[in-house]
Amino acid sequence: MTRRILVLPDGVANQIAAGEVVERPASVVKELVENALDARATRVEVLLEGGGKRRIRVSDNGTGMSREDALLSLDRHATSKIREAGDLAGVRTFGFRGEALPSIAAVARMSLETRDPGDEAGTSIRIEGGRIVAVDDHPRQPGTSVDVRTLFHNAPVRARFLRSAAAETRAASEVVIALALAHPGVALTLRSDDRVLLDLPPTEDLLGRVAAIWGEDAAGDLIPVSGEGNGFGLRALVQRPDRVRPGFRRAYLFNRGRPFREPALLRAADRAYRTTIPEGHRPWVFLYLQAPDGTVDVNVHPAKAEVRFRDLAGVERLVEEVVRDGLRGEGSAAALDPQLARARPRDPVRPFTEGGAAAPGTLQTSLFVAGAPGSTGVAGGLGEDAGEDPTPASLPEDGGDGDWSAGGKTDPEPAADRGVPRGTGGHAGAGVLPGSPSAGTDAAVPPGSASRIWQVLDRYILAEVRDGLLLIDQHAAHERILFERIIRAFDQGGIEAQQLLFPLTLRLSPPEYEMVTSMTGLFARVGFQVEGFGGNTVAVHAVPDPHPHFDAERALREMIEELTHGSPLLRSARNQVERLAMSFACQGAIKAGQPLAQREIQELFDSLFATELPYHDVHGRPTTVRLTRAELERTFGR
């Protein structure tokens, strides 16, 4: 009888295993650099020739190996990273499968040079097609070098699927960048033929590593955020909303320092930017998770590029909440002169390890030291003005009427009981939105004590604060105030309406009439009591009273047109409630060019900094730009 089941020869089995681990030159670079980092290297050098198709050399100054260990490392399933199956639940290293070196050796001509610090001489091993052809003594410093030549020389079909040298070089560069972000304390160099593509000195500052890769401009656009929940810790760098652009973006995810892919977490970060950036814009995000043991399966992908979370939905919530919280802080505000803002000196944002002190070559489990300037978050209170009293001081009271609370009522609760800025005009609590976050927290107040405030050009509010100036767009600011007020009011029965002595009648087009009559309940909760009057005409019996200059008929007509025919503003809304709130906030807010009394100016200022996201309007534009004292002095050459 003919046998159909055969045991594959070792060479064929190794090539099949190599197909899972070694897809292209970038895969080789990833495995070898990860091994170097696991060996506690403080310096790693990568050389590519022909995009890695001709040659890949990775050298490090790590712990190195003895001859016996070097030979064992070329056997399949040989590893120093784990001892038993239970170790997989808490693996702390990049690599652990024990397949990288034999898989690479199976499809290339490879040499390995290594020396353990305790050995007098190093070891050199040459391998061709998975077969050891020479083992010799070799003089070298402690560490390891792996030289891979003619990748896929014995697998020509695989070689034909490789892309151009330039494309393979770009892929390898992206791998090195991801690992460099995981280990800012390690010096990394990437050379391609005769060019130096990356030369990254060691740094304790993650923003410094970003600056070394993409430049100071890119680093200056990022703000640190941090938080924790359900045992997970999250540290992140996210892009300031005013710097976010459509199209390509940088996005990196790490769990205990290991890069991985998970689109759901990037979508969660994007959700956190809702109503702060225009639809279609994609922020840069760098998310570093610290997951408790047993909550993540890292052994679900041959190249360890994917992980499986026991509670992915919970991690998504954490990401969205922490990023959203970071966008409330002054660090997310637009700068009047971005070039000057980026030139400001900053304290380092240091990574640290589980043991506490930073150690070269070890996996980073967190990124920021508590109190690091420029960071915000739900844990640690990491505001830019940590240690300083952020509560604005008293401002001069002047005449004028007006209430910017969008409800026409003064909250009788004392300001001191709610953390509202004290003495900032008129009466305690003037203009503060019901249910808004405490304005006395670092995340929801202007940076420093406001001492003077003016309206300029009948469209901007200029406020002098302790560290410089804030310039506020009065229309954008009131949009943010109204939007958050309406969203909260929907859960509490809606906004109080002002009854009209004589109903207002509006003749509409058939589509507009159909839209209005289908949403009368939602319009009523915004304050517009509308009912069909026949003949495509509606009668308006009550309107909201968000401010003294409100033109109810004009606002309602513009809302009806926008809600019927659509607009770019409404594309980011999740539901009809948000669509209505966005439209009313835009059409009902005070307009540019509207003169304001001093008390109206002050109450607008107070109400803005009592909102959840005071630095961004609902279109994704900034409400506020800042100019610090240092930037002013730099401008005037002081």
KOLBA-339309 format. One record per residue (C-alpha): x, y, z; residue number from 1. Coordinates in Angstrom, 1 decimal. Example, Ala and Ser with C-alpha at 12.3 -4.5 7.8 and 13.67 -1.06 7.14 Angstrom:
BEGIN
       x       y       z  pos
    12.3    -4.5     7.8    1
    13.7    -1.1     7.1    2
This chain:
BEGIN
       x       y       z  pos
     0.0     0.0     0.0    1
     1.3     3.5    -0.9    2
     2.1     5.8     2.0    3
     0.6     9.2     1.7    4
     1.7    10.7     5.0    5
     5.4    11.6     5.2    6
     7.6    13.4     7.7    7
     9.1    16.5     6.0    8
    12.9    16.8     5.9    9
    14.3    19.4     8.3   10
    15.3    21.7     5.5   11
    11.7    21.9     4.1   12
    10.2    22.2     7.5   13
    12.5    25.1     8.3   14
    11.6    26.9     5.1   15
     7.9    26.5     5.9   16
     8.6    28.0     9.4   17
    10.6    30.8     7.7   18
     7.5    31.6     5.6   19
     5.6    32.5     8.8   20
     8.4    34.6    10.3   21
    10.4    36.0     7.4   22
     8.1    37.6     4.9   23
    10.5    40.3     3.6   24
    13.8    42.0     4.6   25
    11.9    44.2     7.1   26
    10.9    41.0     9.0   27
    14.5    40.0     9.3   28
    15.4    43.5    10.6   29
    12.5    43.3    13.1   30
    13.6    40.0    14.5   31
    17.2    40.8    14.8   32
    16.7    44.3    16.4   33
    14.2    42.8    18.9   34
    16.8    40.2    19.8   35
    19.4    43.0    20.3   36
    17.0    45.0    22.6   37
    16.1    41.8    24.6   38
    19.9    41.4    25.1   39
    19.9    44.8    26.8   40
    21.9    46.6    24.1   41
    22.4    50.3    24.4   42
    23.5    50.7    20.8   43
    22.1    49.0    17.8   44
    23.4    49.5    14.2   45
    21.5    48.3    11.1   46
    23.0    48.1     7.6   47
    21.0    47.4     4.5   48
    22.2    46.8     0.9   49
    19.8    46.6    -1.9   50
    16.9    47.2     0.4   51
    18.0    44.2     2.4   52
    17.7    41.8    -0.4   53
    21.5    41.6    -0.9   54
    22.5    42.2     2.7   55
    21.2    42.9     6.2   56
    23.6    43.4     9.1   57
    22.5    44.1    12.7   58
    25.1    44.7    15.3   59
    24.7    45.4    19.0   60
    26.6    45.8    22.3   61
    24.3    43.6    24.3   62
    25.1    40.7    26.5   63
    26.2    38.4    23.7   64
    26.3    34.6    23.9   65
    28.7    31.8    24.7   66
    29.6    29.3    21.9   67
    27.2    26.7    23.3   68
    24.3    29.2    23.5   69
    25.1    30.5    20.0   70
    24.9    27.0    18.5   71
    21.7    26.3    20.4   72
    20.1    29.5    19.2   73
    20.1    28.1    15.7   74
    17.9    25.2    16.6   75
    14.1    25.5    16.2   76
    12.2    26.3    19.4   77
    15.4    27.2    21.3   78
    14.9    30.3    23.4   79
    16.1    32.1    26.5   80
    12.8    34.0    26.9   81
    10.5    31.3    28.4   82
    10.8    28.1    30.4   83
     7.2    26.8    30.6   84
     3.8    27.5    29.0   85
     2.7    29.7    32.0   86
     5.5    32.2    31.1   87
     3.5    33.2    28.0   88
     0.9    35.0    30.1   89
     3.5    37.4    31.4   90
     6.2    37.6    28.8   91
     8.2    40.8    29.0   92
    10.5    40.4    26.0   93
    10.1    41.2    22.3   94
    10.9    37.7    21.0   95
    10.1    34.4    22.7   96
     9.2    31.8    20.1   97
    12.7    30.7    19.4   98
    12.3    30.5    15.6   99
    13.8    33.7    14.3  100
    17.5    32.7    13.8  101
    16.9    29.2    12.4  102
    14.1    30.6    10.1  103
    16.3    33.3     8.7  104
    19.2    30.9     8.3  105
    17.0    28.5     6.4  106
    16.5    31.0     3.5  107
    19.8    33.0     3.4  108
    23.5    32.8     3.8  109
    24.0    34.0     7.4  110
    27.0    34.6     9.7  111
    26.7    35.1    13.5  112
    29.4    36.7    15.5  113
    29.0    37.0    19.3  114
    30.8    37.2    22.6  115
    29.7    36.8    26.1  116
    31.4    39.3    28.5  117
    32.7    36.4    30.5  118
    34.5    34.7    27.6  119
    38.0    35.5    26.5  120
    37.2    35.1    22.8  121
    34.1    35.4    20.7  122
    32.4    32.9    18.4  123
    31.8    33.1    14.6  124
    29.3    30.7    13.0  125
    28.6    30.5     9.2  126
    25.3    29.0     8.0  127
    24.1    28.4     4.5  128
    20.6    27.3     3.8  129
    20.1    26.3     7.4  130
    23.3    24.2     7.5  131
    26.2    25.1     9.8  132
    29.4    25.2     7.6  133
    31.9    26.7    10.0  134
    32.4    27.5    13.7  135
    35.5    29.5    14.7  136
    36.9    31.7    17.4  137
    36.5    35.4    16.7  138
    37.9    38.5    18.4  139
    35.3    41.1    19.2  140
    33.8    43.3    21.9  141
    30.8    41.8    23.9  142
    27.7    41.8    21.9  143
    26.3    40.2    18.8  144
    26.4    40.8    15.0  145
    24.2    38.9    12.5  146
    25.0    39.3     8.8  147
    22.3    38.0     6.4  148
    23.2    37.9     2.7  149
    21.2    36.9    -0.4  150
    17.9    36.5     1.3  151
    15.7    33.8    -0.3  152
    18.6    32.7    -2.5  153
    17.3    29.1    -2.2  154
    13.6    30.1    -2.5  155
    13.5    32.0    -5.8  156
     9.7    32.1    -5.9  157
     9.7    34.0    -2.6  158
    12.4    36.3    -3.9  159
    10.3    37.3    -6.9  160
     7.5    38.6    -4.7  161
     9.9    41.2    -3.0  162
     9.3    44.8    -4.0  163
    11.8    47.3    -5.2  164
    14.9    48.1    -3.1  165
    13.4    51.5    -2.2  166
    10.1    50.0    -1.0  167
    11.9    47.3     1.0  168
    14.0    50.0     2.6  169
    11.0    52.1     3.6  170
     9.4    49.0     5.2  171
    12.6    48.3     7.2  172
    12.8    51.9     8.2  173
     9.3    51.8     9.6  174
    10.2    48.7    11.7  175
    13.3    50.5    13.1  176
    11.2    53.6    13.9  177
     8.6    51.6    15.8  178
    11.3    49.9    17.9  179
    13.1    53.2    18.4  180
     9.9    54.7    19.9  181
     9.6    51.7    22.2  182
    13.2    52.2    23.4  183
    14.1    55.9    23.4  184
    17.1    55.1    25.7  185
    18.8    53.0    23.1  186
    21.0    54.6    20.3  187
    19.8    53.3    16.9  188
    21.4    53.8    13.5  189
    20.0    52.7    10.1  190
    22.2    52.9     7.0  191
    21.0    52.0     3.5  192
    23.9    51.5     1.1  193
    25.9    54.7     1.4  194
    23.2    56.8     3.1  195
    22.4    57.2     6.8  196
    18.6    57.1     7.1  197
    18.4    57.3    10.9  198
    20.9    58.3    13.5  199
    19.1    58.4    16.8  200
    21.0    59.2    19.9  201
    19.8    57.9    23.2  202
    17.3    60.1    25.1  203
    15.2    59.9    28.2  204
    12.6    62.2    26.6  205
    10.1    60.5    24.3  206
     9.3    63.8    22.7  207
    13.1    64.1    22.0  208
    13.0    60.8    20.2  209
    10.0    62.0    18.1  210
    11.9    65.2    17.3  211
    15.0    63.2    16.3  212
    12.9    61.1    13.8  213
    10.4    63.6    12.4  214
    11.8    67.0    13.5  215
    11.0    69.5    16.3  216
     7.9    70.7    14.5  217
     6.3    67.3    14.7  218
     7.3    66.9    18.4  219
     5.9    70.4    19.2  220
     2.5    69.4    17.9  221
     2.1    66.6    20.4  222
     0.7    66.7    23.9  223
     1.2    64.0    26.6  224
    -1.8    62.4    28.2  225
    -2.1    59.6    30.7  226
    -4.7    57.6    32.7  227
    -5.5    54.2    34.1  228
    -8.6    52.0    34.6  229
    -9.4    48.3    35.3  230
    -5.7    47.7    36.1  231
    -4.6    49.0    32.7  232
    -2.3    52.0    32.4  233
    -2.1    54.2    29.4  234
     0.5    56.8    28.4  235
     0.2    58.6    25.1  236
     1.3    61.4    22.9  237
    -1.5    62.8    20.8  238
    -1.6    65.6    18.2  239
    -2.9    69.0    19.1  240
    -6.2    69.4    17.3  241
    -5.3    72.5    15.4  242
    -2.3    70.7    13.8  243
    -4.3    67.6    12.6  244
    -4.6    67.3     8.9  245
    -6.5    64.9     6.5  246
    -4.8    62.0     4.9  247
    -1.7    60.2     6.1  248
    -1.0    60.1     9.8  249
     1.5    58.4    12.2  250
    -0.1    55.9    14.6  251
     1.8    53.5    16.9  252
     0.5    51.1    19.5  253
     2.6    49.4    22.2  254
     1.8    47.0    24.9  255
     4.5    46.8    27.5  256
     6.8    48.3    24.9  257
     6.0    45.8    22.2  258
     4.5    47.3    19.0  259
     1.3    45.7    17.8  260
    -1.7    46.4    15.5  261
    -5.3    47.0    16.6  262
    -7.5    49.2    14.5  263
   -10.2    49.3    17.1  264
    -7.9    51.2    19.5  265
    -7.1    53.7    16.8  266
   -10.7    54.2    16.1  267
   -11.3    54.8    19.8  268
    -8.6    57.5    19.8  269
   -10.2    59.1    16.8  270
   -13.6    59.1    18.6  271
   -12.0    61.1    21.4  272
   -11.4    63.9    18.8  273
   -15.0    64.3    17.9  274
   -16.1    67.9    17.7  275
   -12.5    69.1    18.0  276
   -11.3    68.3    14.4  277
   -13.1    68.4    11.1  278
   -14.5    65.2     9.6  279
   -11.8    63.2     7.7  280
    -8.8    64.6     9.7  281
    -6.6    62.0    11.2  282
    -4.5    62.8    14.3  283
    -1.1    61.4    15.0  284
    -1.3    59.1    18.1  285
     1.3    57.2    20.1  286
    -0.4    54.9    22.6  287
     1.6    53.0    25.2  288
    -0.5    50.4    27.2  289
     0.6    48.6    30.4  290
    -1.7    45.6    30.5  291
    -2.0    43.4    33.7  292
    -0.7    39.9    33.3  293
    -3.3    37.5    32.0  294
    -5.4    40.1    30.2  295
    -3.6    40.0    26.8  296
    -2.7    37.0    24.6  297
     0.5    38.0    22.8  298
     0.9    34.6    21.2  299
    -1.8    34.8    18.5  300
     0.4    35.9    15.5  301
     3.6    34.4    14.1  302
     5.3    37.8    13.9  303
     3.7    39.0    17.2  304
     2.2    41.9    15.3  305
    -1.3    41.3    16.8  306
    -2.5    40.6    20.3  307
    -5.9    39.6    21.7  308
    -7.4    41.5    24.7  309
    -9.7    39.7    27.1  310
   -11.7    42.9    27.3  311
   -11.1    44.9    24.2  312
   -14.2    47.1    24.7  313
   -12.8    48.2    28.1  314
    -9.5    49.1    26.6  315
   -11.2    51.1    23.9  316
   -13.1    53.0    26.5  317
    -9.9    53.7    28.4  318
    -8.2    55.0    25.3  319
   -11.1    57.2    24.3  320
   -11.5    58.7    27.8  321
    -7.8    59.4    28.4  322
    -7.3    61.0    25.0  323
   -10.5    63.0    25.4  324
    -9.4    64.2    28.8  325
    -6.1    65.3    27.4  326
    -7.8    67.5    24.9  327
    -9.4    69.5    27.7  328
    -6.1    70.9    28.8  329
    -4.4    74.2    27.9  330
    -1.7    72.1    26.1  331
    -4.2    71.3    23.4  332
    -4.9    75.0    22.6  333
    -3.6    76.6    19.4  334
    -0.5    78.7    19.5  335
    -0.6    82.2    18.0  336
     2.9    81.5    16.5  337
     3.5    77.8    16.2  338
     7.2    78.3    15.4  339
     7.7    80.3    18.6  340
     5.7    77.8    20.6  341
     7.8    74.9    19.5  342
    11.0    76.8    20.4  343
    10.0    76.9    24.1  344
    12.2    74.8    26.3  345
    10.4    71.8    27.8  346
    11.2    69.5    30.6  347
    11.9    65.9    29.5  348
     9.1    63.4    29.3  349
    11.0    60.4    30.7  350
    10.1    56.7    30.2  351
    10.5    54.4    33.2  352
    10.5    50.7    33.8  353
     8.4    48.5    36.2  354
    11.3    48.5    38.6  355
    11.3    52.3    38.8  356
    14.7    53.4    37.4  357
    15.3    53.6    33.7  358
    17.5    50.8    32.4  359
    19.0    50.7    29.0  360
    17.4    48.2    26.7  361
    14.5    47.3    29.0  362
    10.9    47.4    27.9  363
     9.2    50.7    28.8  364
     6.0    50.2    30.7  365
     5.1    53.9    31.2  366
     6.3    57.1    29.6  367
     5.8    60.1    31.8  368
     7.0    61.2    35.2  369
     4.1    62.6    37.3  370
     4.1    66.3    37.0  371
     5.9    66.5    33.6  372
     5.0    69.8    32.0  373
     2.7    69.5    29.0  374
     0.9    66.4    30.2  375
    -2.6    66.0    31.2  376
    -4.7    63.1    32.2  377
    -7.2    61.4    34.4  378
    -4.5    60.0    36.6  379
    -1.8    62.0    38.4  380
    -3.0    65.5    37.6  381
    -0.3    66.2    35.0  382
    -1.2    69.7    34.0  383
     1.2    72.2    32.4  384
     0.8    74.4    35.5  385
     1.1    71.7    38.1  386
     1.9    73.2    41.4  387
     0.5    76.6    40.5  388
    -3.0    78.0    41.4  389
    -4.8    78.0    38.1  390
    -7.9    79.9    39.4  391
    -8.3    83.2    37.6  392
    -8.1    86.3    39.8  393
   -10.8    89.0    40.1  394
   -11.4    91.0    37.1  395
   -12.8    94.6    37.0  396
   -16.6    94.6    36.9  397
   -18.3    96.9    34.4  398
   -21.7    97.7    33.3  399
   -23.8    95.8    30.8  400
   -26.3    93.0    30.7  401
   -26.2    89.5    29.3  402
   -26.0    85.9    30.4  403
   -24.0    83.4    28.3  404
   -25.2    80.3    30.1  405
   -27.6    79.6    27.1  406
   -30.4    79.1    29.6  407
   -30.9    82.7    30.8  408
   -30.6    81.7    34.5  409
   -28.0    82.3    37.1  410
   -26.8    79.2    39.0  411
   -27.4    80.1    42.6  412
   -24.8    77.7    43.9  413
   -21.7    79.5    45.2  414
   -18.7    79.5    42.9  415
   -16.5    78.2    45.7  416
   -18.6    75.1    45.9  417
   -18.2    74.2    42.3  418
   -14.6    75.2    41.6  419
   -15.7    78.0    39.3  420
   -13.2    80.9    38.8  421
   -13.9    83.4    41.6  422
   -14.5    87.0    41.1  423
   -14.5    86.9    37.4  424
   -17.3    89.4    36.9  425
   -20.9    90.1    37.9  426
   -22.2    87.4    40.2  427
   -20.9    84.1    41.4  428
   -21.5    81.4    38.8  429
   -22.5    83.8    36.0  430
   -22.5    82.1    32.7  431
   -21.5    78.7    34.0  432
   -23.2    75.8    32.2  433
   -25.2    73.4    34.5  434
   -23.4    70.1    34.9  435
   -20.2    71.4    33.4  436
   -16.8    70.1    34.6  437
   -15.3    72.1    37.5  438
   -13.6    75.2    36.1  439
   -11.1    75.0    39.0  440
    -9.3    72.0    37.6  441
    -6.1    72.2    35.6  442
    -7.8    70.8    32.5  443
   -10.6    73.3    32.3  444
    -9.1    76.7    33.0  445
    -6.8    79.2    31.3  446
    -3.1    79.0    32.1  447
    -2.7    81.5    34.9  448
    -4.6    84.3    36.5  449
    -6.5    86.5    34.1  450
    -6.1    90.1    35.2  451
    -7.5    92.1    32.3  452
    -9.9    91.3    29.5  453
   -11.1    93.2    26.4  454
   -13.1    92.8    23.2  455
   -11.1    93.7    20.1  456
   -12.4    94.2    16.5  457
   -15.9    93.3    17.8  458
   -15.1    89.6    17.3  459
   -12.2    88.6    19.6  460
   -11.7    88.5    23.4  461
    -8.2    89.3    24.5  462
    -7.4    88.2    28.1  463
    -4.2    88.9    29.9  464
    -3.1    85.9    32.0  465
    -0.2    85.2    34.2  466
     2.0    83.7    31.5  467
     1.0    85.8    28.5  468
    -2.2    86.4    26.5  469
    -5.2    84.4    25.3  470
    -7.0    85.4    22.2  471
   -10.5    84.0    22.0  472
   -12.9    83.9    19.0  473
   -16.2    85.0    20.5  474
   -18.3    83.1    18.0  475
   -16.3    79.8    18.2  476
   -16.3    80.1    22.0  477
   -20.0    80.5    22.2  478
   -20.5    77.6    19.8  479
   -18.7    75.3    22.2  480
   -20.7    76.7    25.2  481
   -24.1    76.1    23.4  482
   -23.2    72.7    22.1  483
   -22.2    71.3    25.5  484
   -25.2    73.0    27.2  485
   -27.6    71.4    24.7  486
   -26.1    67.9    24.9  487
   -26.4    67.9    28.7  488
   -29.9    69.5    28.6  489
   -31.2    66.7    26.4  490
   -30.8    64.3    29.3  491
   -32.7    66.7    31.6  492
   -35.8    67.4    29.6  493
   -34.3    70.1    27.3  494
   -33.8    73.8    27.3  495
   -36.3    76.2    28.8  496
   -38.2    78.1    26.0  497
   -39.5    81.7    26.0  498
   -43.1    81.8    24.9  499
   -43.9    84.2    22.1  500
   -46.8    86.6    22.4  501
   -47.6    86.1    18.7  502
   -46.6    82.8    17.0  503
   -44.0    83.1    14.3  504
   -45.0    81.5    11.0  505
   -42.4    80.1     8.5  506
   -43.2    79.0     5.0  507
   -40.8    76.1     4.0  508
   -40.1    73.9     1.0  509
   -41.7    70.4     1.1  510
   -38.4    68.7     2.2  511
   -37.9    71.3     4.9  512
   -41.5    71.0     6.1  513
   -41.2    67.2     6.2  514
   -37.9    67.4     8.2  515
   -39.3    69.8    10.7  516
   -42.5    68.0    11.4  517
   -40.7    64.7    11.8  518
   -38.4    66.3    14.5  519
   -40.8    68.5    16.4  520
   -39.9    66.7    19.7  521
   -36.2    67.2    19.2  522
   -36.7    70.9    18.3  523
   -38.8    71.3    21.4  524
   -35.9    70.1    23.6  525
   -33.7    72.7    22.0  526
   -36.3    75.4    22.9  527
   -38.2    75.7    19.6  528
   -41.8    74.7    20.0  529
   -42.9    74.1    16.4  530
   -46.0    72.6    14.9  531
   -47.4    72.1    11.4  532
   -49.7    74.9    10.2  533
   -50.6    73.4     6.9  534
   -49.5    74.2     3.4  535
   -45.8    73.7     4.1  536
   -46.0    76.3     6.8  537
   -45.0    75.9    10.5  538
   -46.0    77.9    13.5  539
   -43.3    78.6    16.1  540
   -44.8    79.2    19.6  541
   -41.7    79.4    21.7  542
   -37.9    80.0    21.1  543
   -34.8    79.6    23.2  544
   -33.0    82.6    24.7  545
   -29.3    81.8    24.6  546
   -28.1    85.4    24.7  547
   -29.4    89.0    24.4  548
   -28.5    89.4    20.7  549
   -30.2    86.1    19.6  550
   -32.2    86.3    16.3  551
   -34.6    83.4    16.7  552
   -36.1    83.5    13.2  553
   -32.8    83.7    11.4  554
   -31.3    81.0    13.5  555
   -34.2    78.6    13.0  556
   -34.3    79.2     9.2  557
   -30.6    78.5     8.9  558
   -30.9    75.4    11.1  559
   -33.7    74.0     9.0  560
   -31.8    74.6     5.8  561
   -28.7    72.9     7.2  562
   -30.5    69.9     8.7  563
   -32.4    69.3     5.5  564
   -29.7    69.7     3.0  565
   -26.7    68.8     5.1  566
   -23.3    70.5     5.6  567
   -19.7    69.5     6.4  568
   -20.3    70.4    10.0  569
   -22.9    67.7    10.5  570
   -20.9    64.8     9.0  571
   -19.2    64.0    12.2  572
   -22.4    63.9    14.3  573
   -23.2    60.4    15.7  574
   -27.0    60.9    15.8  575
   -29.9    63.4    15.3  576
   -29.4    64.9    18.8  577
   -25.8    65.8    18.0  578
   -26.8    67.1    14.5  579
   -29.4    69.4    16.1  580
   -27.0    70.5    18.8  581
   -24.2    71.3    16.4  582
   -26.5    73.2    14.1  583
   -28.1    75.2    16.9  584
   -24.7    75.9    18.4  585
   -23.4    77.2    15.1  586
   -26.5    79.3    14.1  587
   -27.4    80.4    17.6  588
   -24.0    81.6    18.8  589
   -23.2    85.3    18.9  590
   -21.7    86.4    15.6  591
   -18.4    88.0    14.7  592
   -18.8    91.7    14.6  593
   -21.2    91.8    17.6  594
   -20.1    94.5    20.1  595
   -20.3    93.1    23.7  596
   -20.6    94.9    27.0  597
   -17.8    94.3    29.6  598
   -19.9    92.0    31.7  599
   -21.0    90.0    28.6  600
   -17.3    89.6    27.7  601
   -16.5    88.3    31.1  602
   -19.4    85.9    31.3  603
   -18.5    84.5    27.9  604
   -14.9    83.9    29.2  605
   -16.2    82.2    32.3  606
   -18.6    80.0    30.5  607
   -16.1    78.9    28.0  608
   -13.6    77.6    30.6  609
   -16.4    75.8    32.4  610
   -17.0    73.5    29.3  611
   -15.4    70.1    28.8  612
   -13.4    71.1    25.7  613
   -12.9    74.9    26.0  614
   -10.1    75.1    23.3  615
   -12.1    73.8    20.3  616
   -15.4    74.6    18.7  617
   -17.7    72.1    17.1  618
   -16.3    72.6    13.6  619
   -12.9    71.4    14.8  620
   -11.4    75.0    14.8  621
    -9.7    76.5    17.8  622
   -11.6    78.8    20.1  623
    -8.5    80.1    21.7  624
    -4.9    80.8    20.7  625
    -2.2    81.5    23.2  626
     0.9    83.6    23.2  627
     3.2    83.1    26.2  628
     5.4    85.7    27.8  629
     8.5    83.8    26.5  630
     7.1    83.9    23.0  631
     6.5    87.7    23.3  632
    10.0    88.3    24.6  633
    11.5    86.1    21.8  634
     9.5    88.1    19.2  635
    10.9    91.4    20.5  636
    14.4    90.0    20.9  637
    14.5    90.2    24.7  638
